[in-house]
Amino acid sequence: MHTALPDTVRAKLLRLAAVVVIGACILAASAATAATLPQSGNPVPFGMESEPVSGGVAVKWRAVEVDIDAEQQVLAACRTGATCPAAAKGLLDIIAEGAGHLGLARVGLINRAVDLAIAPASDEAQWGVADHWSPPFETLRTHRGDCEDYAIVKYLALLEAGLSRDDVKIVIVRNVLPNEDHAVVAARVDGKWLILDSRRLALVRDTEMAGSVPRFVLDEDGARRLVGSTSSQTGPGARPSGTHRFVRPT
């Protein structure tokens, strides 16, 4: 024998059941959405924010970007069997070092290949000027360059090797000792930013870059200033000076 529930109790139970069902649907939808979204991690290295910048660095990087776009077209033609300049062949050889590898191995092998392909030389010694940013082919024709030349070649090589444009950046840092600007590449592998520095063979995490103040990030979106939560002149939020002369790698 079943006891009939009062209408008010029955209505409350129905409303409660509806709330439970709707809540379960929302949770399921949220979980499905999270599973399909890419896990990008920090959008830029060092866990910092960035803001647009104009002037010296931006102008120099814009000029290099134009050259990189043209050189990518040459590389594409080389892959079809067209006549291939020696510098383009050199870059394709560097890219091939990472072929068949993924993740850390691919980045590490390409980093090593670039370091071995270029001998350190200051801009004064090579070009007779204080600061000259070479596009990749120019550096691979002379096989000489300073830190930003290494970084620019690595940037293009990693992109051509298949890394996402979101996962490769050139970063300009200010070294504390010695007090000088320096260019490195940041590559994101498995959600972690690794620093490719022409001064050391080993790859290190961005969080382990002791003695360096991140200042600018360069990529396909142009040049941006890195900013943090501190206004300390020796911390991540330190404001950059007006000169950006790179130093010879050691």
C-alpha positions, 0 to 999 in steps of 0.5 A: 500500500503506497501513501500518497505524498501531499502535492506541496511535498511532491512539487518540492521533490520535482524541483529538487530533481530538476536542479540536480539534473541541470547541475549535472548537465552543466558540470558535464558540459564544463568538463567536455569544454575544458578537455577540448581547449588547448592547454597553453600555459603562460602566454609569454615566458617568465610568467609576465605580461606584455605591452606594445612598444615602439621605437628602436627594438620594434623597428629593428624586429620589423625589418628582420620579420620582413626578411624572415617572411621572404626567406621562408618562401625561399625555404618552401621553394627549396623543398620543391626542388628549386634552386636553393641558395647555400645559406638556405641549404645550411638552414635546412640542414640545421632544421633536419637535425631535429627531424624525427624528434619531438619535444625537448630532443628536437629543440635541443638538437636544433639549438646545438646545430645553430651554436655549432654553425655560427662563430661569435663575432661582434657587430663592430668586428663584422660590420663596422657598426655598433648594432646590426641585426642580421636575418638568418640567411645573412648570418649563415652566409658569414657563419658569424654573429652575436647573440641576437643573430644566434637567436634569430636563426634559432627562431626561424629554425624552430618554426620551420621544424614544426613548433607552433608560433605561439611556442617560440619567442625571442626574448631580450634580457638585461644581464646584471653581471656583466651589465649588458643586453642579451638576446635568447630564444624561449621555446615552450615544451610540454607547457614549460618555457625553455631558454636557448642561450648562445652562451650555454649549451644546456637548456634551462627553464625561464624560472631558472634564469638567475641574474637576468631581467626580462625586457622585451619579447619578439614574435610574429605579433611584433615587439612587446615590453615585458612587465611584472608586478614590481617596479624594482630596477633589478626585477622583472618589472624594471623599465628598459633603457633607451639603448639596445646594443647586443654583446658578443657571445663568449 
